[in-house]
Amino acid sequence: MLEVILDTETTGLSISEKHKIVEIGCVELKNQIPTKKIFHAYINPNRKVSDEAFKVHGYSDKFLNDKKTFKEISDDFLSFIKDKKLIIHNASFDLSFLNYELSLIDKKKINKEYVVDTLDLARAKFPGSQNSLDALCKRFNIDNSRREKHSALVDCELLKEVYINLLDQKEPKLNLENNEVINLSSNNKTLGKNIKRKVIKISSNELESHKKYLKSSLSKNYYS
């Protein structure tokens, strides 16, 4: 099973205001394990970046001015994600921008049936909780210190860790007696088989003394 963790950055929040994509990041997984194949592109949106978006990702008009357009990177992008499940956090946002860009160049839109929204997975697991990417990183003890600004590729790397935890949540418990962390989700059927037990043999003198003690004790109880 091939999957792609995907994230975008944009010039603003709404396609109704004709905002565009400025960055796409993709990380390929096979059976939830990274294959080391990635797709990453900064994109010239041919329009100004809003002040609000600039505060989020820090990509200026000047920085983006010499980058390729979405049309110029579209074939490589579509080839990378072809026939793969897309894993996106808050997928409705990214899909709306991707499909808007694809419609502008007469390309087939991405079918949402091929998309898993990790925001939906998180809401189902933790109803009523904060389920932003930062909040989920904190919940799963994932280091997100690199995320001073939003970056599609950095966010993909973080989402990869979040996604794996959402699929197979591990809840380590602390054994206060011996300070060992016990993973209660482990299916290790051999647990306990390799524990070494020290067997102490009783000497013949100790055994004889014990018999005499029992005999004496029984006699006292009988006559009391």
JOMOLIN-V383980 format. One record per pair of residues at least 6 apart in sequence whose ideal C-beta (glycine too) atoms are under 8 Angstrom apart, sorted by the first residue. I is the first residue (numbers start at 1). J is the second residue. If there is no record, write none. Layout:
BEGIN
i=<I;I>
j=<J;J>
END
This chain:
BEGIN
i=<1;1;1;2;2;2;2;2;2;2;3;3;3;3;3;3;3;3;3;4;4;4;4;4;4;4;4;4;4;5;5;5;5;5;5;5;5;5;5;6;6;6;6;6;6;6;6;6;7;7;7;7;7;7;7;7;7;7;8;8;8;8;8;8;8;8;9;9;9;9;9;9;9;9;9;9;10;10;10;10;10;10;10;11;11;11;11;11;11;11;11;11;11;12;12;12;12;12;13;13;13;13;15;15;15;18;19;19;19;19;19;20;20;20;20;20;20;20;21;21;21;21;21;21;22;22;22;22;22;22;22;22;23;23;23;23;23;23;23;23;23;24;24;24;24;24;24;24;25;25;25;25;25;25;25;25;25;26;26;26;26;26;26;26;27;27;27;27;27;27;27;28;28;28;28;28;28;28;29;29;29;32;32;32;34;37;38;38;39;39;39;39;40;40;41;41;41;41;41;42;42;42;42;43;43;43;43;43;43;44;44;44;44;44;44;45;45;46;48;49;49;49;49;53;54;56;56;57;57;57;58;70;70;70;71;71;74;74;74;74;78;81;84;85;85;85;86;86;86;86;87;87;87;87;87;88;88;88;88;88;88;89;89;89;89;89;89;89;90;90;91;91;91;91;91;91;92;95;95;95;98;99;99;102;102;102;103;118;118;118;118;118;119;121;121;121;122;122;122;122;122;123;125;125;126;129;129;133;133;133;133;133;134;134;136;136;136;136;137;137;137;137;137;138;140;140;140;142;142;142;142;144;146;147;147;147;168;169;170;170;171;171;171;172;172;172;172;173;173;173;173;174;174;175;175;202>
j=<30;31;85;28;29;30;35;83;84;85;28;29;30;32;84;85;86;87;116;26;27;28;29;80;81;84;85;86;87;26;27;28;29;87;88;156;159;160;163;24;25;26;81;86;87;88;94;156;24;25;88;89;94;152;153;155;156;159;21;23;24;25;94;97;98;152;21;22;23;53;56;57;59;150;151;152;19;20;21;22;45;53;97;19;20;21;22;45;47;48;49;50;53;19;49;50;52;53;19;50;52;53;96;97;100;47;45;47;50;53;97;43;45;46;47;70;97;101;43;45;70;97;98;101;42;43;45;49;53;57;59;64;40;41;42;43;57;59;151;152;153;39;40;41;43;73;77;152;38;39;40;151;152;153;154;155;156;38;39;40;77;80;81;156;34;37;38;153;156;157;160;34;35;36;37;38;80;84;35;87;160;163;164;167;160;80;153;156;76;77;80;81;152;153;67;68;73;76;77;59;63;64;67;64;67;68;69;70;73;64;65;66;67;68;69;64;70;69;61;59;60;61;64;59;60;149;150;149;150;151;149;101;104;105;104;105;101;102;105;107;107;110;114;114;115;116;110;114;115;116;115;116;118;159;163;94;95;115;116;117;118;117;118;119;133;155;159;162;117;119;112;115;116;117;119;120;117;110;112;115;110;109;110;108;109;110;109;136;159;162;163;166;131;163;166;167;129;131;136;162;166;131;166;169;139;135;139;144;155;158;159;162;144;147;142;162;165;166;143;144;158;161;162;144;161;162;165;158;161;162;165;158;154;154;155;158;185;185;183;185;183;184;185;181;182;183;184;181;182;183;184;181;182;181;182;210>
END
